[in-house]
């Protein structure tokens, strides 16, 4: 079984390439037990989506940013 450092590396790599079956299984098992890696995986996905949207020119308006801030407060 992988440690947190190895899982962090796999989570990062999974954004750029398809993982092998054994890597995916090890990743799933660890993430089920480890809230830190679960949170890290979610954060990586959010950052990737935000970066992609920004690169595509989808910049949120000030109004959208304000409403998001109210929900997260």
C-alpha positions, 0 to 999 in steps of 0.5 A: 500500500502507498503512503501519503506522499506516493498517493499525492504523486499519483493524484497529480499524475492522474490529471495528466495520464491514465494510471495503471489498474494497480495504481488506480486500485492503490489510490482508491484504497488510500483515498477511502481511508485518508481524508487529507488525500481526499481533500487534496484530490478535490483541490487539484480538480478544482484548480485544474477546472479553474485554470482551464476555464480561465485559459478559455477566457471564462473569467468570473464577473465581480458579481459571480465572485461576490456571490461565491464569497457569500456562500463560502463565508 
